[in-house]
Amino acid sequence: QVQLVESGGGLVQPGGSLRLSCAASGFPFSNFAMSWVRQAPGQGLEWVSEINTGGASTYYAASVKGRFTISRDNAKNTLYLQMNNLKPDDTAVYFCAKDAYTRGQGTQVTVSS
């Protein structure tokens, strides 16, 4: 079955960086565009970024553009999100998503001094 397992979250100070990873299995990863979404405490899901199948096309929410970079390694069936210059408003559970109905269990990112 489809499995998406995120890792790399943690506590970081404002201005710091984290790199999230998502290990995918159970489906042909290289055939699917992939996304990152996040959910802040008490809020709904927010789309963060998307990458096409080959990795050449990427898209970002205005709130993270210029600070976050999405990438993928199709040989390793892994999706990444490099997050730089993190802000307290970036605090959320981050999920990788195959589609609107399929995402992992999430990894917590907390930005606080």
N, C-alpha and C positions, 0 to 999 in steps of 0.2 A: 504494500500500500504506500501511498504518498507520505513521505516524512520530510519535514523541514525542521532543522534543529539550529537555533540561533545560539551564539556565544559571543563573549567579548565585552559585555556590559560591565558597569561598575560605577563607583563614585569618583568623580573628577571635579577639580576646581574650575571655576569660570576661566575661559581662555585655554583650557586643556584640550586634549585629543583622545579619542578612542577609535578603535577599529573593530567593527562588528563583522562576524562571519555567519553564514548560514549554509549548513551542509544539507544538500538535497539528495533524496533517493526515492526509488519507486516510480519514477517517470523519466521520460527522455529530456533531461534538464536543458540540453542545448537547443531544443525545439521550442522553448517557451520564453517569452519575455518575463522578467521578474521585477518585483517591486519591494520596496520597504514602506511600511506604514508604522505609525506610532499612536499610542494612546496615553495622554497625560492623565494624571489623577482627576477623576470626576468628569472627564471629557470623553467625547466620541473618538472614533478612529480618524486619524489624519493621514492622508497620503503624503509621503515624503519624497520618493524618487522611484524612477523606473528605468530599466535598461532593456534594450532589444536583445534578440537571440544571440547575435554575434558580438555584442558589446560596443558597437560603433556609435550607437545612438543612445543618449541619456537625457533624462528629463528630471527637473527638480521643482519642488515647491518654492515659492518666492522666499519663504522664511528660512530656507537652508541653502539657497543658491549661492555659490561662491565659498561656502564653508564645508559642505559635504560632497563626497565623491563616491558614486556607485561604480562597482566593477564586478566582473565575473571571471571565473576560470572554468571553462566548460570541460576541460580535461579532468578537473578535480570535482566537478559538480558542486561548485561552491560560489556563493554570492557574497559580496563584501560591501560594507559601507564605512568609508573613512570619514570621520567626523572631526573637524578642526574648529578652533575658536568657539568652543562650546559655551552656551549661555544657560542660565537657570531655566529659561523657557523651553529648553530642549529636554528637560526632565520628562521621562515617559518610559513606557514599555515599548520596545521596538520589535516589530515582527517582520519577517520576510514573508512574502505572499506570492503564490503561483497564480492565483486569480482571486476574484472577489470572495470566494468561499473557502479557500485553502490557504492557511497560514500556519506558522509554527507556534510554539508555546510562548515565545517572546523572551527578550532579555532586558533587564532593568538598567536604564541609564539615569543616573542622578548627578546633576550639576549643582554643586553647592560649595560655598567656602566654609 
